[in-house]
Amino acid sequence: MTVRRVMGIETEYGISAPGDPSANPMFLSGHVVTAYARAHGLMPGQGGWDYSTEAPLRDARGWEIGRWAADPSQLTDIDDPTLANVVLTNGARFYVDHAHPEYSGPEVTSPLDAVIWDRAGDEVMRRAALLLNPNPARPTVALYKNNTDGKGSSYGTHENYLMRRATSFGDIVRYLTPFFVARQVICGAGRVGIGQDSRSSGFQISQRADFFEAEVGLETTVKRPIINTRDEPHATPDRYRRLHVIIGDANQCDVATYLKLGTTSLVLGMIEAGAAPRGLDLADPVGALKVISRDPTLQAAVPLRDGRHLRALDLLWAYHDAANAWLDSLGERDPETDAVMSRWASVLTRLAADPMDLAAEIDWVAKLRVLQAYRQRDGLAWTEPRLAALDIQWTDLRPEKSIFATLRAKGRIEELVSNEQVLAAVTTPPEDTRAWFRGECLRRFAGNVVSASWDSIVFDVPGQPALQRIPLNEPLKGTKAQLGGVVARSRDVGELLRDLVGVSD
């Protein structure tokens, strides 16, 4: 077992119209997506999303709720022709979700690739905004990679991990919950303000912690749960489940994103193997989530069901040590897995000694360091509005406005991937998942792609009386190694489909 598995990140970006606070965010978001799609030859109604295989109300605990009982925000399988929704040549989905532009990255198989295609999403958003802002002095739209506007609204950064269907969902809930509550000290994005509407002053580790109200549930925008139960695998359903993780923050630091995906993949591997650490059940997971988030000193201890009290770092060390023992027992330690384990231990060790040592690697630490410098220089209390404004400016995607981008340009943020890799990923899909075939079909045959989803592509083939659907139920099939030759020699979509039949035979 290694750190590798099919995984991905999807992010809703904050959006505003500078100088026009009354602007409709859904309208603005549609402009963002449509401007980018048109500039890249993806017109409305072409290469859109296929909703036919979606099942957002199916619950992993063994039931499906009725549509009449669902919150409207849960009905994500309804095609709204008024909202922009396209598939990109890098295999990603780019669309409007809950009044925000969302970039759902393509399927990848390693945490480092997740970093690359997540940052590619930031570049897609920057380019889309630039199309709408020909005059930087008078921008019509601004985009932010954050999770709250500081006024009571929150929007998500979700992760997806492919798991074995045979794994007990009860085990997933039990053994993953303490890890999710604790991991924010590694991958929290930092936030000015306490409470959903920032009613109380202060700084906390996670942007999302205050918005979670339940331990387990199907919802994603109301009564948010630590463990989401949506059972929508986007793959062969009797073999796989897709764990839909809604509790993460929007990260900009490469190291934080890398560890978020890498450590979670390893913990899931332990759960699948029955090797997850026991005895870490929290007495009040939702309460513990907030307690840990509101203590940047990392000294707060939260109660366990057995009466003990442990800090977030104690919990994460327990998972790290269990993972280390489990990997040793398997007798196979590949370089990618060793790299994640080494970085995990290094970060935990340095967080315990002095969190400020992680300012080049961890988002919340980098942000807190800058904010503390402003506070000390100008004698500012946490109630000072300028600090909240700096918090928003930190995540502004306009390079000339972004505090984070300035730090990265000055070499004060550690980068794990190159700018060249990120720029290539804006238009090029990963080669080792079905995302390659999806992206290449959009690049080569966009005029014939009626719609696509994670697990299928629908073609309009000249001369054929009906649309043709190509299923992609296996995420590791449809790779460049498997289909590169077929796609390269196909002069049109009809020839492609005829050759694919031969491949399947």
Secondary structure, DSSP 8 states (H G I E B T S, - for coil): --S---EEEEEE-EEE-TT-TT--HHHHHHHHHHHHHHHTT--TTSSEE--TT--TTEETTTEE--GGGS-GGG-TTS--TTS-EEE-TTS-EEEEETTEEEEE---BSSHHHHHHHHHHHHHHHHHHHHHH-SSTTS-S-EEE--SB-SSS-B--EEEEEEEETTS-HHHHHHHHHHHHHHTHHHH---EEEESTT--EEEEES-SSGGGEEEEEES-SSSSEEEEE-B---SS-TTTEEEEEE-------SHHHHHHHHHHHHHHHHHHHHT----S--BS-HHHHHHHHHT-TTS--EEEBTTS-EEEHHHHHHHHHHHHHHHHHHHT---HHHHHHHHHHHHHHHHHHH-GGGGTTT-HHHHHHHHHHHHHHHHT--TT-HHHHHHHHHHTBSSTTT-HHHHHHHTT-S--SS-HHHHHHHTT---SSSTHHHHHHHHHHHGGGEEEEETTEEEE--TT-SS-EEEE---TTSS-HHHHHHHHHH-SSHHHHHHHHHHHH-
